[in-house]
Amino acid sequence: MRPFPTLLALTAAAAFGGFAATGLNDLLQKPAQAAPVAAAAVPAAAALPTTVDGQALPSLAPMLKRVTPAVVSVYSRQTVRVASPLGPFGDDPVFRRLFGIPDMPRERVERALGSGVIVDATRGYVLTNHHVVENADGVSVTLSDGRQVEAEFIGSDPDTDIALIRIPTQGLTAVPMANSDQLQVGDFVVAMGNPYGLGQTVTSGIVSAVGRSGIPVAGYQNFIQTDASINPGNSGGALVDLQGRLVGINTASFNPRGSMAGNIGLGFAIPINMARGIMDQLIANDGVVRRGTFGVESQDVDERVARGLGLDAPRGALLTRVYAGSAAAAAGLQPGDVVLAANGQRIDNRAALHNFEGLQPVGARVALEVRRDGKPLQLDVALKEGVRSAEGATLDARLTGATLKELDESARQILRSQGANGGVQVSNVTRNSRAWNSGLRPGDIIVAGSSGEFGDLPSFRASFERKPEQLVLQILRGRGTGRLLMR
């Protein structure tokens, strides 16, 4: 797959322009008349017609007039330490005084920009992207009327790239939310945001595809693909339908030459139904998302497996393991079952099941369509909360001193760049512990063990049901890989 560049915050000095786009509107409304321009200011020109044969020309202007006040510019600030070019001597005042080196700033403030959408005018809630406000020391919002307001960070979810902030001010306008599940390929949409820091800009296009996944930008994906231009700075902005209803949160664009090269008609937005579910969890759970899990491992169904299981086509997620005490075990799922649909949504492969699972809250009830021994089966599963971290000593004494956790988004991006599918992250290692003395370090990503590869923390735990005589871990550290023999 071609590289998919991470959307970074860009300064407002970029020399690109954004233009408000017009297109079809299903509700034809008469546009407002333009104010006359003084003859001395510009040469006289023929006015554009507002009607043809007595019929009003289609325009997005009336809808945009309603929606624009709800789309805001988001600016984040982060203080970072500046490394001295003199190395460790740069922080030594005696060394600097001895050689006449002036003091240098030890910190700088990095600023990032993006967009946001007001979704609750009463409480001041604004949806944006996680990567817009990630690690920010402060976030400010500029409203369409020019007001600048400091925002309160409520919470974010890097796995879906959704963040929620709140602005404590009056006179806000919110965008009504649509049902993004009803969106179809070919529907007209409008993208609104703050590209390159230029200010509010509107572009229009159609929905090119729905349900896109497998794109290396977020952990759990169900993207709307659109050819409406989405450029750097549009992240967190609104994707609306022609009725001015919010259908998605703009999050990414694709260009093989990098995001600064501009839009080539491949933009992606998070469906608002998905974003709303994450927002509700962030509000209810003090800024965090609690995900439910089936407690299974699965693999894709190929032609050979499909024939052996009596399936009409090679699709579905074949369960290879069901963890004891899991939600799946309680519902009666077994290894060898093939999951074909979940809550009516097609499950074509392992990734689709993983993606569906990751978007469900704890306690969600899921109706699964399963094929077992060639026969259809309906099972109802109540999802349990997944384990997010574990102490190494509870898995194997040779991991004593290490704390393991599920991969964060930065770790997933590293794995994707290396072509790896999954693993677990080492969050901490106690100095001089058994794990430390064997060479394990914080930040290491364990991608395989003595029992083979694994996808996540539950499968890593399950690999220790039978303790290996030799525990060898395959480690990804930085951009290099290696093996550690745990003693």
Steps between C-alpha positions, in 0.01 A plus 500: 500500500623846428597703807218684668656814657394605845317832497720748679416850616607760249557871530272759352780629277450228239464646152193309394151628461160363589185593321138459600351245265147492373299201380159343483245556777197276523295785640522787256499830676537849364854625576563835664584786262863609502568851625580744218869577445605862456586578139824666608618183675488253210413513131133451424406138432181322410317365805449124522137401450310379805226337296469322168159492334349611827657217701745569783850365440611230745734625774647370822512851646175484703603172665855620566366815664333276760792259549806727486462643854536146640838431334796637695877524472695313769850603610707292742821588685771272631819597683795283401856499624765610252813286489819703514729466195786486753364181651515463880740795526230732369320489835814573702507873591872484590586354159294768321655782706853365453469499120276805473199306371173690555205334667275317259126438534443157650138474400285598207128504441378294208162589356266281302182582315190314397125530497208404720122474495261627767260212568336625821445875523359487854796319655758635256622160377728501196608185314842496336780252429727351765808583292401868498521532881737214585739586787384862496566724800213724393234521231324809368209532260421777254131528415366605162411844643863558603469425872798316650430271797721275711365145487479233770630156404238234581669190359615324186528157344812445287365170368223680309672843481209674675541771764245705694559851632268754660483877452339701784322772306151604398332550166623179339350321202510122467473279192217245511624143462381269224487121503824418321393136460259622231776666297540351151768511234413789269342722767613862477701627798677820602828516697556802724809596697816707535749373237857628531381749763328714237169506683162353421494329164235290331544227239241270350494153348335164534533196722745278315474201734379405847634257757862550398757327723856375474628857477807563720369799692294375796453177691128448439363613167173538315583799281287696258708562188429820309646699212412828675841659559637433849836669556729547803312711753165350400550229763212503746278703268148421385380278219134589446225397262306744284250554779775626727505192724827366637589163346869479588812651657774566243818324606739407219597542138721289282777616268802281421718814492397607849222709648668829401463399135126559531182309439460247219141403572559242773371637828372310801255591774389322815124422483309712748323195647839363597624839626182551703546165674857592593388844617232348725762274660744788552227696679378206709842351590697811600675536167585137424351231277423154641480243225323170506660181373389158381810327637593310184777458247415461134644469152387570144308239303676403177375280215629179657347572840172606339474168315582305812233682702236482230484877444369648177780758485836561674384764744450534874718480810598148603536472878825327593480554877231591752639619832372337816265729694454730201177643362529266202538194724195601702296531179605155378742592222756233416827475306411415140195726493491751214353842577322637192312799642473703820185700570414464132839635383695275263820355641727419206826426681691508827566875473128571460417308819780675690383839373138433595602380845713807565208735441269337755466621861520271801170317551386534138288210379600369160300262283741280309425300185724194522565196284585184699562168324340645190179595679378855580484602865384815681674596825460800729815631674522754783846657467731521800771756566837407360818490704708811423818419696666216688793445731756272339543292815136383470583349162848358555759549773757588236299815424511618862543876517335573164160658450331427169214684332300511180660688213440873482449669164863606458611141555244376248634741241851367557376143461314583181813657354683173576225283352415343838143418600495533878680469829520645850685799634735512798386799705746464788790284618630517855874558501707192599195271480514167313342658192742794514806277537386301196500818294132598489445878503203741517364576153594160357232339285478122532377357169559127556598255769603137534146395407493712184335826402203652681269792435434663834538473877237226551664278239842570654362394839351187345839402356619435857241236579786259442823648630780467241832354612676788327328836478622687195334830408521673164532871572449811292699789649502824308538391138707192579402144591668240714450200726529481877553184701315557826680339794 
